[in-house]
Amino acid sequence: MTAIIAGMITALISSVLFVNLKDIQEKYEKKGRQTKWFILSVIVYTVIYCTIIKYMCSGGSCLSVTCSTLILANAMFLLAVIDFRYKKIPNRCILGLILIRTFCILWQGIQTGSMISVFINSFAGFVTGLAVLVVISLISKKGLGAGDIKMYAAIGYFIGCSGVLDILMYSSFFCTVVGLFLVIIKKCRMKSLVPMAPFAFVGTMLYFLLYMNEGLI
């Protein structure tokens, strides 16, 4: 029950963040009825994966790690929806994630008594996500947007170096498969830009499912 309540609160925060993104909201309000459906979908989605969070808690994760995981999962869903519809990842969302994760680092450091190691792991993940995506962007001649680079840096800040590399691998695989399928059915061309956040969301959730019981998150 505690996990479900925490999830509902997190879903509400995500919904409030979404409807307060003024530049996005102006476009979204043109289809007014869809805003409430978005909020409902966030809540339903949160309740579903809260059962997974309960399973994760039984694996020995401390409360601060559980909350951090819950927030990242909801934030990735939020970014996936925004990126899918508007092909952009707002900087304020990324900044908000970084601030929230910094608070979680302090909380986790106090709980575990290892503040320095927690911060080093998170900072290494941030740098890894940022550096790898910058290199990929340069190689692909800016095939990735600045928002995608910042998004993976934020993911790395939440789950560390190895975690962000795993998520990048999963999301790239799903993106490649879906992209090739769309090319085959002639829904897009090889040079068409595909929103990355939905695939990052799928990769993040897959990572949680695979590793949560091993104490890695």
C-alpha positions in Angstrom: 0.0 0.0 0.0 2.9 2.4 0.8 4.4 1.8 -2.6 1.1 2.5 -4.3 0.5 5.7 -2.4 4.1 6.9 -3.2 3.5 6.0 -6.8 0.2 8.0 -7.0 2.0 11.0 -5.5 4.8 10.7 -8.0 2.3 10.4 -10.8 0.5 13.6 -9.6 3.8 15.4 -9.6 4.6 14.3 -13.1 1.2 15.4 -14.3 1.5 18.8 -12.7 4.9 19.2 -14.3 3.5 18.3 -17.7 0.5 20.7 -17.6 2.8 23.5 -16.4 5.1 23.4 -19.4 3.6 26.4 -21.0 5.1 26.1 -24.4 4.0 22.5 -24.6 0.6 23.2 -23.0 -0.3 25.8 -25.6 -0.2 23.2 -28.3 -1.7 20.5 -26.2 -4.7 22.6 -25.2 -5.9 22.7 -28.8 -7.0 19.1 -28.1 -8.3 19.9 -24.6 -9.8 16.5 -23.8 -6.4 14.7 -24.3 -4.8 16.4 -21.3 -7.0 14.6 -18.8 -6.3 11.3 -20.7 -2.6 11.9 -20.3 -3.0 12.4 -16.6 -5.1 9.3 -16.3 -2.5 7.3 -18.3 0.3 8.4 -16.0 -1.7 7.3 -12.9 -2.7 4.0 -14.4 0.9 3.3 -15.5 2.2 4.2 -12.0 -0.1 1.8 -10.2 0.9 -1.0 -12.5 4.6 -0.6 -12.0 4.2 0.0 -8.2 3.7 -3.7 -7.9 7.2 -4.1 -9.4 8.5 -1.6 -6.9 7.1 -3.7 -4.0 9.1 -6.7 -5.5 12.1 -4.5 -5.7 11.9 -3.5 -2.0 11.9 -7.2 -1.1 15.3 -7.4 -2.9 17.0 -5.3 -0.3 17.0 -1.8 -1.8 16.8 1.1 0.7 13.9 3.5 0.6 15.9 6.3 -1.0 16.9 4.1 -4.0 13.3 2.9 -4.4 12.0 6.5 -4.5 14.7 7.5 -6.9 13.8 4.6 -9.2 10.1 5.4 -9.0 10.8 9.1 -9.9 13.0 8.2 -12.9 10.5 5.7 -14.2 7.7 8.3 -14.1 10.0 11.0 -15.6 10.9 8.8 -18.5 7.3 8.1 -19.2 6.7 11.9 -19.2 9.6 12.6 -21.5 8.5 9.8 -23.8 5.1 11.3 -24.3 6.4 14.9 -24.8 9.2 13.8 -27.2 6.8 11.5 -29.2 4.2 14.3 -29.7 6.5 17.4 -30.1 9.9 16.0 -30.9 11.5 17.9 -28.1 12.8 17.4 -24.5 12.4 20.5 -22.4 15.5 21.6 -20.5 13.4 22.4 -17.4 12.4 18.7 -17.2 16.1 17.6 -17.3 17.1 20.3 -14.8 14.3 19.2 -12.5 15.5 15.6 -12.7 19.0 16.6 -11.8 17.9 18.6 -8.8 15.7 15.7 -7.6 18.4 13.2 -8.0 20.8 15.4 -6.1 18.4 15.4 -3.2 18.1 11.6 -3.5 21.9 11.3 -3.4 22.0 13.2 -0.1 19.2 11.1 1.3 20.8 7.8 0.1 24.2 8.9 1.4 22.7 9.5 4.9 20.8 6.2 4.9 23.8 4.1 3.8 26.6 6.2 5.3 28.5 6.3 2.0 27.8 9.7 0.7 31.1 10.0 -1.3 30.7 6.7 -3.1 27.1 7.3 -4.0 28.0 10.7 -5.4 31.0 9.4 -7.4 28.9 6.6 -8.9 26.1 9.1 -9.9 28.5 11.7 -11.3 30.4 9.0 -13.3 27.1 7.9 -14.7 26.3 11.6 -15.7 29.6 12.1 -17.4 29.4 8.7 -19.2 25.9 9.4 -20.5 26.9 12.8 -21.6 30.3 11.8 -23.2 29.0 8.7 -25.1 26.0 10.6 -26.5 28.2 13.5 -27.6 30.5 11.1 -29.4 27.6 9.3 -31.1 26.1 12.7 -32.1 29.4 13.7 -33.7 29.8 10.4 -35.5 26.2 10.5 -36.8 26.7 14.2 -37.8 24.2 15.5 -35.2 21.8 12.6 -35.7 20.9 13.1 -32.0 19.4 16.2 -30.6 20.8 18.1 -27.6 17.8 17.0 -25.6 18.6 13.4 -26.1 22.2 13.9 -24.9 21.0 15.7 -21.8 18.4 13.0 -21.2 20.9 10.2 -21.1 23.2 12.3 -18.9 20.3 12.6 -16.4 19.6 8.8 -16.6 23.3 8.2 -15.9 23.1 10.5 -12.9 20.3 8.4 -11.5 21.6 4.9 -12.1 25.4 5.1 -12.6 27.9 4.3 -15.4 27.1 0.7 -16.2 23.4 1.3 -16.0 23.3 4.1 -18.5 25.4 2.1 -20.9 22.9 -0.9 -20.6 19.9 1.4 -21.2 21.6 3.0 -24.2 22.2 -0.4 -25.7 18.6 -1.5 -25.1 17.1 1.7 -26.4 19.3 1.7 -29.4 18.3 -1.8 -30.3 14.6 -1.1 -30.0 15.0 2.2 -32.0 16.9 0.3 -34.8 14.3 -2.4 -35.0 11.3 0.0 -35.1 13.1 2.4 -37.5 13.9 -0.4 -39.9 10.3 -1.6 -39.7 9.0 1.9 -40.5 11.3 2.2 -43.4 10.1 -1.2 -44.8 6.5 -0.2 -44.6 7.5 3.3 -46.0 6.3 5.3 -43.0 9.7 7.1 -42.9 13.0 7.3 -44.7 16.5 6.3 -43.6 17.4 10.0 -42.8 14.1 10.7 -40.9 14.5 11.8 -37.3 13.0 9.4 -34.7 12.1 10.6 -31.2 14.5 8.8 -28.8 12.8 9.3 -25.5 10.1 6.6 -26.0 12.9 4.0 -26.7 14.9 5.3 -23.7 11.8 4.8 -21.6 11.4 1.2 -22.8 15.1 0.6 -22.3 15.0 2.0 -18.7 12.0 -0.1 -17.7 13.7 -3.2 -19.2 16.8 -2.4 -17.2 14.7 -2.1 -14.0 13.0 -5.4 -14.7 16.3 -7.3 -15.3 18.4 -5.9 -12.5 16.2 -4.7 -9.7 16.4 -8.0 -7.8 20.2 -8.0 -8.0 20.6 -4.9 -5.9 22.0 -2.8 -8.7 19.3 -0.2 -8.4 
